[in-house]
Amino acid sequence: SSFSSIMDDISSANPIQWYPGHIAKAEREINEYLKKVDVVIELRDARIPLSSAHPSVSEWVVGKPRIVAISRMDQITDKARQLWGKYYTEQSSLNNKESVNKVYFIDGKNGKGVKALKQEALVAAEKINEKRRRRGIQPRPVRVAVIGFPNVGKSALINRLLGKRIARSANRAGVTRTVQWVRLGGGSHGGSASSIELLDTPGIIPARHIDQFGALKLAICNDIGEASYDKASVAAKLCDVVNAVRESNPAFV
């Protein structure tokens, strides 16, 4: 109810909006690229893991291993991380659309959690190549796409996975504008057949509007472009949200 009261006037006074035509084109392009990959790493923002989950990803990656990486774990409390971990474990047991192969909390700044995520991707790669061997097909580098909303840390994750700065990264939406492939080695079999080709993609947001509270959270966390909203209004709402959370659940602040 506190959040509902916070949202009472935002949709009428200063709605957050973006233009679906350009975004729909980007979605179609990403969807085409995803058809060519073997594994998908979907990056979400730890502060807003549900609002930063693209609603169409589960449809785009049907039949492919999907690993969810929750970035910016350093910006949430231990209590919040524990509860979100429990939530995803429960969702996985229900085998619904929120069910994914694995969920990893990571910190792109210091690399925490990235090693385990990398190992999971390499294991998935080797399983795929093992299937190829059994079918008499020559193994090859496994293609892994890294996708997510703008500014959730895709390029920073790729740089951490590679151990060097390859992808452009900055704390603002829209830095990555083109699709690019980069090579990640390190499989137990050695050689190019056990390596991974990473696909770094521009940030994607739904062509159709999500609810205004979800849009507000994206704006607060700088996960959509500033042209989509009034900065002063969003800053004021941020203060209201933080105060409301502090009153209702101080363990989250």
C-alpha positions as CSV (number, residue, x, y, z in Angstrom):
1,S,0.0,0.0,0.0
2,S,2.9,2.3,0.7
3,F,4.2,1.8,-2.8
4,S,0.8,2.2,-4.3
5,S,0.4,5.6,-2.7
6,I,3.9,6.6,-4.0
7,M,2.8,5.7,-7.5
8,D,-0.6,7.5,-7.3
9,D,0.4,10.5,-9.4
10,I,3.4,9.4,-11.5
11,S,1.4,8.0,-14.4
12,S,-0.6,11.2,-14.8
13,A,1.9,13.8,-13.9
14,N,5.2,12.6,-15.3
15,P,4.8,9.3,-17.0
16,I,7.9,7.3,-18.0
17,Q,7.6,6.5,-21.7
18,W,9.7,5.2,-24.6
19,Y,9.1,4.8,-28.3
20,P,8.3,1.2,-29.4
21,G,9.2,1.4,-33.1
22,H,13.0,1.5,-32.6
23,I,12.9,-0.9,-29.7
24,A,10.8,-3.4,-31.6
25,K,13.4,-3.5,-34.4
26,A,16.2,-4.0,-31.8
27,E,14.2,-6.9,-30.2
28,R,13.8,-8.6,-33.6
29,E,17.5,-8.3,-34.3
30,I,18.4,-9.7,-30.8
31,N,15.9,-12.6,-31.3
32,E,17.6,-13.5,-34.6
33,Y,21.0,-13.5,-33.0
34,L,19.7,-15.7,-30.2
35,K,18.7,-18.3,-32.7
36,K,22.4,-18.8,-33.5
37,V,23.7,-19.2,-30.0
38,D,23.9,-22.2,-27.7
39,V,23.7,-20.7,-24.2
40,V,22.2,-17.5,-22.9
41,I,23.4,-15.4,-19.9
42,E,20.7,-13.0,-18.9
43,L,21.9,-10.2,-16.7
44,R,19.6,-8.5,-14.2
45,D,20.0,-5.7,-11.7
46,A,20.1,-6.9,-8.1
47,R,18.2,-3.9,-6.9
48,I,15.3,-4.6,-9.2
49,P,15.7,-8.2,-10.4
50,L,12.0,-8.6,-11.6
51,S,11.7,-5.2,-13.3
52,S,15.0,-5.7,-15.1
53,A,13.9,-9.1,-16.5
54,H,12.8,-8.8,-20.1
55,P,9.3,-10.5,-20.4
56,S,10.1,-12.1,-23.8
57,V,13.4,-13.8,-22.9
58,S,11.8,-17.0,-21.8
59,E,10.2,-17.2,-25.3
60,W,13.3,-16.3,-27.2
61,V,15.5,-19.0,-25.5
62,V,13.2,-22.0,-25.5
63,G,15.3,-25.2,-25.6
64,K,18.6,-23.4,-24.7
65,P,20.4,-23.4,-21.4
66,R,19.7,-20.0,-19.6
67,I,21.9,-18.7,-16.8
68,V,20.8,-15.7,-14.9
69,A,23.4,-13.4,-13.5
70,I,22.2,-10.9,-10.9
71,S,24.6,-7.9,-11.1
72,R,25.5,-5.2,-8.6
73,M,25.1,-7.5,-5.6
74,D,27.3,-5.0,-3.7
75,Q,24.4,-2.5,-3.8
76,I,21.8,-4.7,-1.9
77,T,21.8,-5.9,1.7
78,D,22.7,-9.5,2.6
79,K,19.1,-10.0,3.7
80,A,17.8,-9.0,0.3
81,R,20.3,-11.3,-1.4
82,Q,19.3,-14.2,0.8
83,L,15.6,-13.7,0.1
84,W,16.0,-13.3,-3.7
85,G,18.2,-16.5,-3.7
86,K,15.4,-18.3,-1.9
87,Y,12.8,-16.9,-4.4
88,Y,14.7,-18.2,-7.4
89,T,15.3,-21.6,-5.8
90,E,11.5,-21.9,-5.3
91,Q,10.7,-20.7,-8.8
92,S,13.1,-23.3,-10.2
93,S,11.4,-26.1,-8.3
94,L,8.0,-24.9,-9.8
95,N,9.5,-25.2,-13.3
96,N,7.6,-22.1,-14.5
97,K,8.7,-19.2,-16.8
98,E,11.0,-17.9,-14.0
99,S,12.8,-21.2,-13.9
100,V,16.4,-21.0,-15.2
101,N,19.4,-23.4,-15.2
102,K,21.3,-21.4,-12.6
103,V,21.2,-18.0,-10.8
104,Y,24.4,-16.3,-9.8
105,F,24.8,-13.1,-7.8
106,I,27.8,-11.2,-9.1
107,D,29.8,-8.0,-8.5
108,G,31.2,-6.7,-11.7
109,K,33.5,-4.2,-9.9
110,N,35.6,-6.7,-7.9
111,G,34.6,-9.8,-9.8
112,K,32.9,-11.6,-7.0
113,G,30.8,-14.5,-8.3
114,V,32.1,-14.2,-11.8
115,K,34.5,-17.2,-11.5
116,A,31.6,-19.5,-10.7
117,L,29.5,-18.0,-13.5
118,K,32.3,-18.6,-16.0
119,Q,32.7,-22.2,-14.9
120,E,29.0,-22.8,-15.3
121,A,29.2,-21.4,-18.9
122,L,32.2,-23.6,-19.6
123,V,30.4,-26.7,-18.2
124,A,27.4,-25.9,-20.4
125,A,29.7,-25.5,-23.4
126,E,31.4,-28.8,-22.8
127,K,28.0,-30.6,-22.5
128,I,27.0,-29.2,-25.8
129,N,30.2,-30.3,-27.5
130,E,29.9,-33.8,-25.9
131,K,26.5,-34.1,-27.6
132,R,28.2,-33.2,-30.9
133,R,30.9,-35.8,-30.4
134,R,28.3,-38.5,-29.7
135,R,26.6,-37.6,-33.0
136,G,29.9,-37.7,-34.9
137,I,30.0,-33.9,-35.3
138,Q,33.2,-32.0,-34.8
139,P,33.3,-29.8,-31.6
140,R,33.5,-26.1,-32.0
141,P,33.6,-23.0,-29.8
142,V,30.2,-22.7,-28.1
143,R,28.3,-19.4,-28.7
144,V,27.1,-17.7,-25.5
145,A,24.9,-14.5,-25.7
146,V,25.0,-12.0,-22.8
147,I,21.7,-10.0,-22.8
148,G,19.8,-7.7,-20.6
149,F,18.4,-4.2,-20.1
150,P,20.7,-1.1,-20.7
151,N,23.3,-0.4,-18.0
152,V,22.9,-3.6,-16.1
153,G,26.5,-4.5,-16.5
154,K,26.8,-6.7,-19.6
155,S,30.0,-5.2,-20.9
156,A,31.6,-5.1,-17.5
157,L,30.7,-8.8,-17.0
158,I,32.3,-9.7,-20.4
159,N,35.5,-7.8,-19.4
160,R,35.6,-9.7,-16.1
161,L,35.0,-13.1,-17.9
162,L,37.8,-12.3,-20.3
163,G,40.2,-10.8,-17.7
164,K,40.8,-7.8,-19.9
165,R,39.0,-4.7,-21.1
166,I,37.4,-5.6,-24.5
167,A,33.8,-4.3,-24.3
168,R,33.1,-0.6,-23.6
169,S,31.6,-0.1,-20.2
170,A,30.2,2.9,-18.3
171,N,27.5,3.7,-15.7
172,R,24.9,4.9,-18.1
173,A,22.4,3.4,-20.5
174,G,23.2,3.0,-24.1
175,V,27.0,2.6,-24.2
176,T,27.0,-0.7,-26.2
177,R,25.3,0.1,-29.5
178,T,26.4,-2.8,-31.7
179,V,26.6,-6.6,-31.4
180,Q,30.1,-7.9,-31.1
181,W,31.7,-11.4,-30.7
182,V,34.6,-12.0,-28.3
183,R,36.5,-15.3,-27.6
184,L,36.7,-16.8,-24.1
185,G,38.9,-19.9,-23.6
186,G,39.4,-22.1,-20.6
187,G,37.6,-25.4,-21.1
188,S,39.1,-28.6,-19.6
189,H,39.6,-30.2,-23.0
190,G,41.8,-27.3,-24.2
191,G,41.9,-25.8,-27.6
192,S,39.3,-23.8,-29.5
193,A,36.7,-26.6,-29.3
194,S,36.3,-26.0,-25.5
195,S,36.3,-22.2,-25.7
196,I,33.3,-19.9,-25.7
197,E,32.4,-17.1,-28.1
198,L,30.7,-14.4,-26.2
199,L,28.1,-12.2,-27.9
200,D,27.9,-8.7,-26.3
201,T,24.6,-7.1,-27.2
202,P,23.1,-3.6,-26.8
203,G,20.6,-3.2,-23.9
204,I,17.0,-4.1,-24.7
205,I,13.8,-3.0,-23.0
206,P,10.3,-4.2,-23.9
207,A,8.8,-2.6,-26.9
208,R,5.5,-2.5,-25.0
209,H,5.3,-0.5,-21.8
210,I,5.7,-2.3,-18.5
211,D,3.8,-0.9,-15.5
212,Q,4.7,2.5,-14.4
213,F,6.1,1.3,-11.0
214,G,8.5,-1.0,-12.9
215,A,9.4,1.8,-15.3
216,L,10.1,4.0,-12.3
217,K,12.4,1.5,-10.8
218,L,14.3,1.2,-14.1
219,A,14.7,5.0,-14.2
220,I,15.8,5.2,-10.5
221,C,18.5,2.6,-11.2
222,N,19.6,4.3,-14.4
223,D,18.7,1.3,-16.5
224,I,16.8,3.2,-19.2
225,G,17.8,6.4,-21.1
226,E,17.2,9.7,-19.4
227,A,15.2,10.9,-22.4
228,S,12.4,8.6,-21.2
229,Y,11.6,10.5,-18.0
230,D,11.8,13.7,-16.0
231,K,14.9,13.4,-13.8
232,A,13.7,15.7,-11.0
233,S,10.4,13.8,-10.6
234,V,12.2,10.4,-10.6
235,A,14.7,11.7,-8.0
236,A,11.8,12.8,-5.7
237,K,10.2,9.4,-6.1
238,L,13.5,7.7,-5.2
239,C,13.5,9.5,-1.9
240,D,9.9,8.4,-1.3
241,V,10.6,4.8,-2.2
242,V,13.7,4.6,0.1
243,N,11.8,6.1,3.0
244,A,8.9,3.7,2.5
245,V,11.2,0.7,2.4
246,R,13.0,1.8,5.4
247,E,9.8,2.0,7.4
248,S,8.3,-1.3,6.1
249,N,11.5,-3.4,6.0
250,P,14.7,-1.8,7.3
251,A,16.7,-4.9,6.5
252,F,16.5,-4.0,2.9
253,V,18.1,-0.5,3.3
